[in-house]
């Protein structure tokens, strides 16, 4: 009886199949992206720069120790209460704000709804939030603190924007971005830009990170 030869497997297309699978997984696979807080670092001041004198009442001190505990203005505080405490400080409106860039004198905050306490911040454009962490502080706790502070500014900006323009600041920024992309809305771009800048100037985000403690 004649010996039967084993049939050969045609592997000519295996390279093509492997290449297609490689492309498939490259397209469908998601990559983990590091998350964080976007911050623009200030430029280095000139050698002859003299820092302004800041009143202690215009500084809101937030300290995070190595045990991830919060000390706000010298008192223990839970993170969940930080936003309201920050709003109360920023929106106090107890004095006169900074002078304008055109040389106009500073004035009282006519849109603030705070207690106007003489022992708290004079004006939102003078209110500085200073955050100091410990080198042993967990990064997650630091992010939580920053998020609560940003929520405070967001709430204040949204409130003022609703009062003046009948929309939240988030909606105002979205409308501005859409107007810039739409050629048929060029007449609205400048108007929206002025409104966005007004709200940002009314409640500027002034959050300072102090040198961590060891």
Residue frames as a rotation matrix with the C-alpha (Angstrom) as fourth column:
UNK 1
0.581 0.814 0.000 0.00
0.814 -0.581 0.000 0.00
0.000 0.000 -1.000 0.00
UNK 2
-0.079 -0.625 0.776 1.35
0.546 -0.679 -0.491 3.43
0.834 0.385 0.395 -0.94
UNK 3
-0.425 -0.167 -0.890 2.38
0.887 -0.275 -0.372 5.67
-0.182 -0.947 0.265 1.96
UNK 4
0.508 0.689 0.517 0.04
0.730 -0.663 0.166 8.67
0.457 0.294 -0.840 2.38
UNK 5
-0.625 -0.765 0.158 1.84
0.604 -0.601 -0.524 12.00
0.495 -0.232 0.837 2.91
UNK 6
-0.095 0.547 -0.832 0.59
0.864 -0.369 -0.341 14.38
-0.494 -0.751 -0.438 5.57
UNK 7
0.438 0.299 0.848 -0.96
0.754 -0.636 -0.166 17.51
0.489 0.712 -0.504 4.04
UNK 8
-0.664 -0.726 -0.178 0.98
0.728 -0.575 -0.373 20.73
0.168 -0.377 0.911 4.65
UNK 9
0.373 0.745 -0.553 -0.64
0.825 -0.540 -0.171 23.70
-0.426 -0.393 -0.815 6.35
UNK 10
0.052 -0.298 0.953 -0.47
0.747 -0.621 -0.235 26.85
0.662 0.724 0.191 4.30
UNK 11
0.224 -0.060 -0.973 1.01
0.874 -0.430 0.227 29.49
-0.432 -0.901 -0.044 6.64
UNK 12
-0.483 -0.474 0.736 1.45
0.815 -0.551 0.180 32.12
0.320 0.687 0.653 4.01
UNK 13
0.057 0.604 0.795 -1.30
0.179 -0.789 0.587 34.38
0.982 0.109 -0.153 5.40
UNK 14
0.378 0.084 -0.922 -0.36
0.896 0.219 0.387 34.08
0.234 -0.972 0.008 9.10
UNK 15
-0.676 -0.695 -0.247 1.80
0.729 -0.680 -0.081 37.21
-0.111 -0.235 0.966 8.96
UNK 16
-0.660 0.507 0.555 -1.12
0.009 -0.733 0.680 39.21
0.751 0.454 0.479 7.54
UNK 17
0.379 0.844 -0.379 -3.46
0.393 0.224 0.892 37.91
0.838 -0.487 -0.247 10.23
UNK 18
0.049 -0.459 -0.887 -0.96
0.998 -0.016 0.063 38.75
-0.043 -0.888 0.458 13.01
UNK 19
-0.888 -0.404 0.221 -0.52
0.433 -0.895 0.104 42.25
0.156 0.188 0.970 11.57
UNK 20
-0.267 0.885 0.382 -4.29
-0.018 -0.401 0.916 42.82
0.964 0.238 0.123 11.50
UNK 21
0.490 0.410 -0.769 -4.64
0.704 0.335 0.626 41.61
0.515 -0.848 -0.125 15.09
UNK 22
-0.434 -0.742 -0.511 -1.84
0.896 -0.417 -0.156 43.96
-0.098 -0.526 0.845 16.15
UNK 23
-0.844 0.183 0.505 -3.63
0.051 -0.909 0.414 46.92
0.535 0.375 0.757 14.54
UNK 24
0.146 0.980 -0.137 -6.92
0.222 0.103 0.970 45.87
0.964 -0.172 -0.203 16.17
UNK 25
0.372 -0.028 -0.928 -5.46
0.913 0.191 0.360 45.80
0.167 -0.981 0.097 19.68
UNK 26
-0.739 -0.666 -0.104 -3.59
0.674 -0.735 -0.081 49.09
-0.022 -0.130 0.991 19.16
UNK 27
-0.639 0.562 0.526 -6.83
-0.056 -0.715 0.697 50.79
0.768 0.416 0.488 18.14
UNK 28
0.327 0.928 -0.176 -9.09
0.049 0.169 0.984 49.32
0.944 -0.331 0.010 20.81
UNK 29
0.038 -0.367 -0.930 -6.78
0.933 0.345 -0.098 49.27
0.357 -0.864 0.355 23.84
UNK 30
0.802 0.232 0.551 -7.12
0.029 -0.935 0.352 52.19
0.597 -0.267 -0.757 26.27
UNK 31
-0.234 -0.950 -0.205 -4.08
0.532 0.052 -0.845 53.58
0.814 -0.307 0.494 28.04
UNK 32
0.472 0.308 -0.826 -4.04
0.878 -0.247 0.410 54.79
-0.078 -0.919 -0.387 31.62
UNK 33
0.068 -0.395 0.916 -3.46
0.367 -0.844 -0.391 58.54
0.928 0.363 0.088 31.76
UNK 34
-0.579 -0.340 -0.741 -2.00
0.811 -0.142 -0.568 60.19
0.088 -0.930 0.358 34.84
UNK 35
0.432 0.775 0.461 -4.46
0.599 -0.629 0.496 62.66
0.674 0.062 -0.736 36.32
UNK 36
-0.485 -0.592 -0.644 -3.61
0.872 -0.379 -0.309 65.77
-0.061 -0.711 0.700 38.25
UNK 37
0.535 0.608 -0.586 -4.35
0.577 -0.770 -0.272 69.44
-0.617 -0.193 -0.763 38.70
UNK 38
0.162 -0.432 0.887 -3.57
0.891 -0.321 -0.320 71.79
0.423 0.843 0.333 35.86
UNK 39
0.707 -0.005 -0.708 -1.70
0.433 -0.788 0.438 74.83
-0.560 -0.616 -0.555 37.14
UNK 40
0.616 -0.514 0.597 0.21
0.432 -0.413 -0.802 77.55
0.659 0.752 -0.032 35.38
UNK 41
0.167 -0.647 -0.744 3.39
0.959 -0.070 0.276 78.45
-0.231 -0.759 0.609 37.21
UNK 42
0.938 0.150 -0.313 4.06
0.127 -0.988 -0.092 82.14
-0.322 0.047 -0.945 37.64
UNK 43
0.589 -0.759 0.279 7.03
0.324 -0.094 -0.941 83.70
0.741 0.644 0.190 35.89
UNK 44
0.017 -0.692 -0.722 10.18
0.999 0.047 -0.021 84.40
0.049 -0.721 0.692 37.85
UNK 45
0.909 0.363 -0.206 10.00
0.384 -0.920 0.077 87.95
-0.162 -0.149 -0.976 39.24
UNK 46
0.505 -0.757 0.415 12.75
0.079 -0.439 -0.895 90.44
0.860 0.485 -0.162 38.38
UNK 47
-0.255 -0.743 -0.618 15.68
0.735 0.266 -0.624 90.85
0.628 -0.614 0.478 40.76
UNK 48
-0.951 -0.140 0.276 14.41
-0.025 -0.854 -0.519 94.21
0.308 -0.501 0.809 42.03
UNK 49
-0.104 0.991 -0.086 10.89
0.033 0.090 0.995 92.91
0.994 0.101 -0.042 42.71
UNK 50
-0.925 -0.082 0.371 9.53
-0.351 -0.192 -0.917 93.90
0.146 -0.978 0.149 46.11
UNK 51
-0.584 0.751 -0.309 6.60
0.626 0.659 0.417 91.68
0.517 0.049 -0.855 47.26
UNK 52
-0.174 0.596 0.784 3.53
-0.314 -0.788 0.530 93.58
0.933 -0.154 0.324 48.40
UNK 53
-0.942 -0.054 0.332 2.56
-0.336 0.128 -0.933 93.71
0.008 -0.990 -0.138 52.05
UNK 54
-0.328 0.844 -0.425 -0.40
-0.055 0.432 0.900 91.38
0.943 0.319 -0.095 52.62
UNK 55
-0.175 0.369 0.913 -2.70
-0.956 -0.287 -0.067 91.70
0.238 -0.884 0.402 55.59
UNK 56
-0.949 -0.222 0.222 -2.96
-0.289 0.895 -0.339 88.54
-0.124 -0.386 -0.914 57.66
UNK 57
-0.245 0.941 0.232 -6.76
-0.230 0.176 -0.957 88.66
-0.942 -0.288 0.173 57.48
UNK 58
0.406 0.363 -0.839 -6.56
-0.872 -0.120 -0.474 88.33
-0.272 0.924 0.268 53.67
UNK 59
-0.524 -0.612 -0.593 -4.80
-0.705 0.702 -0.100 84.96
0.477 0.366 -0.799 53.95
UNK 60
0.604 0.740 0.296 -6.82
-0.797 0.556 0.237 81.77
0.011 -0.379 0.925 54.47
UNK 61
-0.419 -0.908 0.026 -4.41
-0.905 0.415 -0.096 79.13
0.077 -0.064 -0.995 55.80
UNK 62
0.813 0.577 -0.081 -5.07
-0.576 0.816 0.036 75.46
0.086 0.018 0.996 55.05
UNK 63
-0.287 -0.942 0.176 -2.59
-0.958 0.280 -0.060 72.98
0.007 -0.185 -0.983 56.54
UNK 64
0.793 0.440 -0.422 -2.52
-0.456 0.887 0.069 69.22
0.405 0.138 0.904 55.87
UNK 65
0.176 -0.769 0.615 -0.39
-0.904 0.122 0.410 67.15
-0.390 -0.628 -0.674 58.22
UNK 66
-0.684 -0.582 -0.439 1.27
-0.712 0.662 0.232 63.78
0.156 0.472 -0.868 57.61
UNK 67
-0.809 0.480 0.340 -1.81
0.216 0.780 -0.588 62.02
-0.547 -0.402 -0.734 59.00
UNK 68
-0.747 0.485 0.455 -3.95
0.460 -0.117 0.880 63.68
0.480 0.867 -0.136 56.28
UNK 69
0.069 0.737 -0.672 -5.74
0.964 -0.224 -0.146 65.81
-0.259 -0.638 -0.726 58.87
UNK 70
-0.012 0.046 0.999 -6.86
0.628 -0.777 0.043 69.35
0.778 0.628 -0.020 58.05
UNK 71
-0.160 -0.043 -0.986 -6.08
0.845 -0.523 -0.114 72.42
-0.511 -0.851 0.119 60.10
UNK 72
-0.073 0.253 0.965 -7.89
0.781 -0.587 0.213 75.49
0.620 0.769 -0.155 58.72
UNK 73
0.134 0.029 0.991 -7.15
-0.256 -0.965 0.063 78.88
0.957 -0.262 -0.122 60.27
UNK 74
-0.641 -0.559 0.526 -5.79
-0.646 0.022 -0.763 77.03
0.415 -0.829 -0.375 63.30
UNK 75
-0.072 0.703 0.708 -8.85
-0.832 0.349 -0.432 74.79
-0.551 -0.620 0.559 63.81
UNK 76
-0.833 -0.129 0.538 -9.45
0.072 0.939 0.336 71.15
-0.549 0.318 -0.773 62.91
UNK 77
-0.021 0.839 -0.544 -11.84
-0.809 -0.334 -0.484 70.72
-0.588 0.429 0.685 59.98
UNK 78
0.028 0.137 0.990 -13.24
0.376 0.916 -0.138 67.90
-0.926 0.376 -0.026 57.87
UNK 79
-0.895 -0.422 0.147 -12.62
0.264 -0.235 0.935 68.13
-0.360 0.876 0.322 54.13
UNK 80
-0.310 0.863 0.398 -16.38
0.918 0.162 0.363 68.13
0.249 0.478 -0.842 53.51
UNK 81
0.589 0.536 -0.605 -16.64
0.713 -0.697 0.077 71.48
-0.380 -0.477 -0.793 55.32
UNK 82
-0.381 -0.886 -0.264 -13.74
0.627 -0.457 0.631 73.14
-0.680 0.075 0.729 53.53
UNK 83
-0.518 0.194 0.833 -15.69
0.767 -0.326 0.553 74.46
0.379 0.925 0.020 50.52
UNK 84
0.560 0.820 0.120 -18.19
0.654 -0.526 0.544 76.41
0.509 -0.226 -0.831 52.62
UNK 85
0.494 -0.466 -0.734 -15.41
0.595 -0.435 0.676 77.83
-0.635 -0.770 0.062 54.82
UNK 86
-0.605 -0.751 0.265 -13.51
0.684 -0.319 0.657 78.97
-0.409 0.578 0.706 51.72
UNK 87
-0.147 0.650 0.745 -16.65
0.766 -0.402 0.502 80.57
0.626 0.645 -0.439 50.23
UNK 88
0.762 0.462 -0.452 -17.27
0.646 -0.512 0.566 82.47
0.030 -0.724 -0.689 53.46
UNK 89
0.066 -0.847 -0.527 -13.69
0.553 -0.409 0.726 83.79
-0.831 -0.339 0.441 53.40
UNK 90
-0.698 -0.394 0.598 -13.52
0.706 -0.237 0.667 84.69
-0.121 0.888 0.443 49.68
UNK 91
-0.201 0.768 0.608 -16.97
0.623 -0.379 0.684 86.31
0.756 0.516 -0.403 49.60
UNK 92
-0.170 0.134 -0.976 -16.64
0.956 -0.219 -0.196 88.24
-0.241 -0.966 -0.091 52.87
UNK 93
0.013 0.148 0.989 -16.22
0.670 -0.736 0.101 91.65
0.743 0.661 -0.108 51.24
UNK 94
0.503 0.230 -0.833 -15.21
0.858 -0.248 0.450 93.41
-0.103 -0.941 -0.322 54.43
UNK 95
0.048 -0.566 -0.823 -13.11
0.291 -0.780 0.553 96.20
-0.955 -0.266 0.128 52.91
UNK 96
0.598 0.054 -0.799 -11.68
-0.610 -0.616 -0.499 97.76
-0.519 0.786 -0.335 49.76
UNK 97
0.818 -0.238 0.523 -10.29
0.443 0.842 -0.309 95.80
-0.367 0.485 0.794 46.82
UNK 98
-0.238 -0.967 0.089 -7.13
0.727 -0.116 0.676 96.29
-0.644 0.226 0.731 44.77
UNK 99
-0.022 0.140 -0.990 -6.76
-0.397 -0.910 -0.120 99.35
-0.918 0.391 0.075 42.57
UNK 100
0.851 0.420 0.314 -7.58
0.129 0.414 -0.901 98.92
-0.508 0.808 0.298 38.89
UNK 101
0.076 -0.856 0.511 -4.92
0.908 0.271 0.319 98.51
-0.412 0.440 0.798 36.19
UNK 102
0.182 0.057 0.982 -5.91
0.708 -0.701 -0.090 101.91
0.683 0.711 -0.167 34.83
UNK 103
-0.788 -0.586 0.190 -5.01
0.268 -0.604 -0.750 103.53
0.555 -0.540 0.633 38.14
UNK 104
0.071 0.892 0.446 -8.56
-0.391 -0.387 0.835 103.74
0.918 -0.233 0.321 39.42
UNK 105
-0.549 -0.308 0.777 -8.84
-0.822 0.028 -0.569 103.35
0.153 -0.951 -0.269 43.21
UNK 106
-0.877 0.233 -0.421 -10.04
0.252 0.968 0.012 100.14
0.410 -0.096 -0.907 44.76
UNK 107
-0.356 0.830 0.429 -13.64
-0.806 -0.505 0.308 99.89
0.472 -0.236 0.849 45.87
UNK 108
-0.439 0.291 0.850 -15.85
-0.635 0.569 -0.523 97.77
-0.636 -0.769 -0.065 48.07
UNK 109
-0.995 0.102 0.018 -17.29
0.091 0.779 0.620 94.54
0.050 0.618 -0.784 46.71
UNK 110
-0.506 0.861 -0.039 -20.87
-0.821 -0.496 -0.283 95.33
-0.263 -0.111 0.958 45.67
UNK 111
0.142 0.544 -0.827 -21.60
-0.718 0.631 0.292 91.75
0.681 0.552 0.480 44.58
UNK 112
-0.807 -0.480 -0.342 -20.31
-0.099 0.682 -0.725 89.94
0.582 -0.551 -0.598 47.67
UNK 113
0.291 0.955 0.054 -22.89
-0.356 0.055 0.933 88.33
0.888 -0.291 0.356 49.94
UNK 114
-0.253 -0.510 -0.822 -20.65
0.558 0.617 -0.555 87.56
0.790 -0.599 0.129 52.90
UNK 115
0.394 0.405 -0.825 -20.70
0.917 -0.108 0.385 88.81
0.067 -0.908 -0.414 56.49
UNK 116
0.439 -0.363 0.822 -18.45
0.147 -0.873 -0.464 91.79
0.886 0.325 -0.330 55.69
UNK 117
0.877 -0.191 -0.440 -16.49
0.466 0.122 0.876 91.01
-0.113 -0.974 0.196 58.84
UNK 118
0.780 -0.622 0.067 -13.55
-0.600 -0.774 -0.202 93.29
0.177 0.118 -0.977 59.56
UNK 119
0.178 -0.729 0.661 -11.55
-0.656 0.413 0.632 90.26
-0.734 -0.546 -0.404 60.68
UNK 120
0.260 -0.051 0.964 -11.85
0.521 0.848 -0.095 88.43
-0.813 0.527 0.248 57.35
UNK 121
-0.469 -0.609 0.640 -10.89
0.844 -0.094 0.528 89.19
-0.261 0.788 0.558 53.74
UNK 122
-0.538 0.186 -0.822 -11.38
-0.087 -0.982 -0.165 92.69
-0.839 -0.017 0.545 52.33
UNK 123
0.294 0.514 -0.806 -12.29
-0.851 -0.243 -0.465 91.70
-0.435 0.823 0.366 48.78
UNK 124
0.874 0.073 0.481 -12.22
0.079 0.954 -0.288 88.58
-0.480 0.290 0.828 46.52
UNK 125
0.774 -0.621 0.125 -9.29
0.135 -0.031 -0.990 90.03
0.618 0.784 0.060 44.56
UNK 126
0.044 -0.770 0.636 -7.31
-0.844 -0.369 -0.389 90.28
0.534 -0.520 -0.666 47.80
UNK 127
0.628 0.302 0.718 -8.35
-0.695 0.632 0.342 86.92
-0.350 -0.714 0.607 49.27
UNK 128
-0.128 -0.774 -0.620 -5.42
-0.830 0.425 -0.360 84.49
0.542 0.469 -0.697 49.16
UNK 129
0.902 0.359 0.241 -5.79
-0.431 0.784 0.447 80.80
-0.029 -0.507 0.862 50.01
UNK 130
-0.078 -0.995 -0.062 -2.51
-0.950 0.093 -0.299 79.32
0.303 0.036 -0.952 51.23
UNK 131
0.923 0.363 -0.130 -2.22
-0.329 0.918 0.223 75.52
0.200 -0.163 0.966 51.18
UNK 132
-0.133 -0.980 0.149 0.63
-0.953 0.085 -0.290 73.87
0.271 -0.180 -0.946 53.04
UNK 133
0.850 0.365 -0.380 1.04
-0.300 0.928 0.220 70.12
0.433 -0.073 0.899 53.09
UNK 134
0.376 -0.733 0.566 3.52
-0.627 0.248 0.738 67.79
-0.682 -0.633 -0.367 54.77
UNK 135
-0.375 -0.592 -0.713 5.99
-0.922 0.314 0.224 65.66
0.091 0.742 -0.664 52.84
UNK 136
-0.973 0.046 0.226 4.15
-0.013 0.968 -0.252 62.68
-0.230 -0.248 -0.941 54.31
UNK 137
-0.171 0.966 -0.192 0.71
-0.555 -0.255 -0.792 63.86
-0.814 -0.029 0.580 53.15
UNK 138
-0.296 0.148 0.944 -1.01
0.596 0.801 0.061 61.47
-0.746 0.581 -0.325 50.76
UNK 139
-0.990 -0.136 -0.019 -1.39
0.063 -0.569 0.820 62.81
-0.122 0.811 0.572 47.24
UNK 140
-0.441 0.894 0.076 -5.07
0.681 0.279 0.677 61.82
0.584 0.350 -0.732 47.20
UNK 141
0.179 0.468 -0.865 -5.78
0.923 -0.385 -0.017 64.02
-0.341 -0.795 -0.501 50.23
UNK 142
-0.610 -0.479 -0.631 -3.96
0.229 -0.869 0.439 66.95
-0.758 0.123 0.640 48.65
UNK 143
-0.922 0.311 0.231 -6.07
0.215 -0.085 0.973 66.55
0.322 0.947 0.011 45.48
UNK 144
-0.069 0.944 -0.322 -9.27
0.943 0.167 0.287 66.44
0.325 -0.284 -0.902 47.55
UNK 145
-0.039 -0.021 -0.999 -8.34
0.661 -0.750 -0.010 69.70
-0.749 -0.661 0.043 49.27
UNK 146
-0.883 -0.352 -0.310 -7.57
0.005 -0.669 0.744 71.41
-0.469 0.655 0.593 45.97
UNK 147
-0.698 0.682 0.217 -10.83
0.515 0.269 0.814 70.15
0.497 0.680 -0.539 44.46
UNK 148
0.123 0.769 -0.627 -12.88
0.988 -0.152 0.008 71.57
-0.089 -0.621 -0.779 47.35
UNK 149
-0.293 -0.308 -0.905 -11.18
0.320 -0.924 0.210 74.95
-0.901 -0.228 0.369 46.99
UNK 150
-0.998 -0.064 -0.009 -11.82
0.009 -0.266 0.964 75.00
-0.064 0.962 0.266 43.24
UNK 151
-0.354 0.935 -0.022 -15.47
0.847 0.331 0.417 74.08
0.397 0.129 -0.909 43.90
UNK 152
-0.003 0.315 -0.949 -15.74
0.743 -0.635 -0.213 77.16
-0.669 -0.706 -0.232 46.13
UNK 153
-0.692 -0.309 -0.653 -14.59
-0.156 -0.819 0.552 79.43
-0.705 0.483 0.519 43.30
UNK 154
-0.917 0.374 0.139 -16.84
0.274 0.339 0.900 77.63
0.290 0.863 -0.413 40.82
UNK 155
-0.130 0.919 -0.371 -19.90
0.991 0.124 -0.041 78.12
0.008 -0.373 -0.928 43.03
UNK 156
-0.070 0.049 -0.996 -19.19
0.387 -0.919 -0.073 81.83
-0.919 -0.391 0.045 43.50
UNK 157
-0.882 -0.304 -0.361 -18.56
-0.207 -0.439 0.874 82.39
-0.424 0.846 0.324 39.79
UNK 158
-0.730 0.669 0.140 -21.72
0.576 0.492 0.652 80.50
0.368 0.557 -0.745 38.80
UNK 159
-0.009 0.752 -0.660 -23.79
0.920 -0.252 -0.299 82.52
-0.391 -0.610 -0.689 41.28
UNK 160
-0.261 -0.159 -0.952 -22.56
0.017 -0.987 0.160 85.88
-0.965 0.026 0.261 40.00
UNK 161
-0.987 -0.132 -0.086 -22.90
-0.089 0.015 0.996 84.82
-0.130 0.991 -0.026 36.37
UNK 162
-0.451 0.891 0.043 -26.52
0.872 0.430 0.232 83.77
0.188 0.142 -0.972 36.93
UNK 163
0.074 0.469 -0.880 -27.27
0.667 -0.679 -0.306 87.11
-0.741 -0.565 -0.363 38.55
UNK 164
-0.273 -0.295 -0.915 -25.78
-0.280 -0.886 0.369 89.17
-0.920 0.357 0.160 35.73
UNK 165
-0.666 -0.141 -0.733 -26.21
-0.740 -0.006 0.673 87.03
-0.099 0.990 -0.100 32.61
UNK 166
0.340 0.913 0.226 -28.94
-0.882 0.393 -0.259 84.49
-0.325 -0.111 0.939 33.50
UNK 167
0.786 -0.164 -0.596 -26.58
-0.137 0.894 -0.426 81.55
0.603 0.416 0.680 32.95
UNK 168
0.845 -0.532 -0.054 -23.91
0.242 0.290 0.926 79.79
-0.477 -0.796 0.374 34.97
UNK 169
0.300 -0.831 -0.468 -20.25
-0.747 -0.510 0.426 80.59
-0.593 0.222 -0.774 34.40
UNK 170
-0.452 -0.414 0.790 -19.77
0.083 0.862 0.499 77.08
-0.888 0.291 -0.356 33.01
UNK 171
0.356 0.682 0.638 -22.48
0.777 0.164 -0.608 77.77
-0.520 0.712 -0.472 30.42
UNK 172
0.854 -0.083 -0.513 -20.97
-0.223 -0.951 -0.217 81.18
-0.469 0.299 -0.831 29.68
UNK 173
-0.162 -0.986 -0.037 -17.53
-0.594 0.068 0.802 79.67
-0.788 0.152 -0.596 29.01
UNK 174
-0.337 0.114 0.935 -19.07
0.521 0.849 0.084 76.98
-0.784 0.516 -0.346 26.81
UNK 175
0.738 0.659 0.141 -20.98
0.517 -0.419 -0.746 79.60
-0.433 0.624 -0.650 24.79
UNK 176
0.562 -0.623 -0.544 -17.75
-0.583 -0.765 0.273 81.59
-0.586 0.163 -0.793 24.38
UNK 177
-0.455 -0.763 0.460 -15.82
-0.227 0.598 0.768 78.53
-0.861 0.245 -0.446 23.15
UNK 178
-0.026 0.540 0.841 -18.58
0.773 0.544 -0.325 77.67
-0.633 0.642 -0.432 20.68
UNK 179
0.865 0.357 -0.352 -18.75
0.119 -0.829 -0.546 81.25
-0.487 0.431 -0.760 19.40
UNK 180
0.109 -0.918 -0.381 -15.01
-0.637 -0.359 0.682 81.23
-0.763 0.168 -0.624 18.68
UNK 181
-0.649 -0.354 0.674 -15.41
0.151 0.807 0.570 78.11
-0.746 0.472 -0.470 16.54
UNK 182
0.149 0.826 0.543 -18.50
0.866 0.156 -0.475 79.34
-0.477 0.542 -0.692 14.66
UNK 183
-0.779 -0.517 0.355 -17.75
0.627 -0.630 0.458 81.77
-0.013 0.579 0.815 11.84
UNK 184
-0.192 0.806 0.559 -21.34
0.466 -0.427 0.775 83.05
0.864 0.409 -0.294 11.93
UNK 185
0.742 0.473 -0.475 -21.04
0.618 -0.209 0.758 84.17
0.259 -0.856 -0.447 15.59
UNK 186
-0.286 -0.950 0.129 -18.05
0.825 -0.312 -0.471 86.50
0.487 -0.028 0.873 15.30
UNK 187
-0.156 0.290 0.944 -20.20
-0.138 -0.953 0.269 89.42
0.978 -0.089 0.189 16.46
UNK 188
0.835 0.541 0.105 -20.80
-0.209 0.135 0.968 87.66
0.510 -0.830 0.226 19.79
UNK 189
0.332 -0.770 -0.544 -17.22
0.679 0.596 -0.429 86.61
0.655 -0.227 0.721 20.52
UNK 190
-0.589 -0.626 0.511 -16.07
0.147 -0.704 -0.694 89.93
0.795 -0.334 0.507 21.96
UNK 191
0.087 0.721 0.688 -19.22
-0.728 -0.425 0.537 90.35
0.680 -0.547 0.488 24.05
UNK 192
0.892 0.237 -0.386 -18.84
0.017 0.834 0.552 86.86
0.453 -0.499 0.739 25.54
UNK 193
0.010 -0.970 -0.244 -15.12
0.648 0.192 -0.737 87.36
0.762 -0.151 0.630 26.11
UNK 194
-0.485 -0.143 0.863 -15.79
-0.352 -0.872 -0.342 90.52
0.801 -0.469 0.372 28.14
UNK 195
0.525 0.772 0.358 -18.38
-0.688 0.138 0.713 88.70
0.501 -0.621 0.603 30.25
UNK 196
0.723 -0.331 -0.607 -16.06
0.422 0.906 0.009 85.75
0.547 -0.263 0.795 30.92
UNK 197
-0.338 -0.931 0.140 -13.20
0.485 -0.299 -0.822 88.06
0.806 -0.210 0.553 31.90
UNK 198
-0.125 0.368 0.921 -15.49
-0.630 -0.747 0.212 90.05
0.766 -0.554 0.325 34.20
UNK 199
0.867 0.499 -0.011 -16.48
-0.324 0.580 0.747 86.95
0.379 -0.644 0.665 36.17
UNK 200
0.448 -0.781 -0.435 -12.89
0.692 0.611 -0.383 85.72
0.565 -0.130 0.815 36.36
UNK 201
-0.483 -0.639 0.599 -11.74
0.152 -0.735 -0.661 89.12
0.862 -0.228 0.453 37.60
UNK 202
0.256 0.677 0.690 -14.59
-0.665 -0.394 0.634 89.34
0.701 -0.621 0.350 40.10
UNK 203
0.814 -0.012 0.581 -13.55
-0.458 0.604 0.653 86.04
-0.359 -0.797 0.486 41.68
UNK 204
0.283 -0.788 -0.548 -9.91
-0.762 0.162 -0.627 85.35
0.582 0.594 -0.555 40.73
UNK 205
0.933 0.000 -0.359 -8.58
0.159 0.896 0.414 81.95
0.321 -0.444 0.837 41.77
UNK 206
0.191 -0.883 0.429 -5.71
-0.697 -0.430 -0.574 82.88
0.691 -0.189 -0.698 44.10
UNK 207
0.994 0.072 0.077 -4.46
-0.105 0.766 0.634 79.61
-0.013 -0.639 0.769 45.59
UNK 208
0.269 -0.962 0.045 -0.88
-0.845 -0.258 -0.468 79.54
0.462 0.087 -0.883 46.82
UNK 209
0.835 -0.099 -0.541 1.09
0.236 0.953 0.191 76.37
0.497 -0.288 0.819 47.61
UNK 210
0.625 -0.630 0.462 3.49
-0.781 -0.496 0.380 76.92
-0.010 -0.598 -0.801 50.48
UNK 211
-0.281 -0.833 -0.476 6.68
-0.704 0.516 -0.487 74.91
0.652 0.199 -0.732 50.89
UNK 212
0.571 0.551 -0.609 5.82
-0.056 0.766 0.640 71.48
0.819 -0.332 0.468 52.37
UNK 213
0.415 -0.402 0.816 6.82
-0.909 -0.164 0.382 70.82
-0.019 -0.901 -0.434 55.96
UNK 214
-0.262 -0.609 -0.749 9.24
-0.563 0.727 -0.393 67.98
0.784 0.319 -0.533 56.63
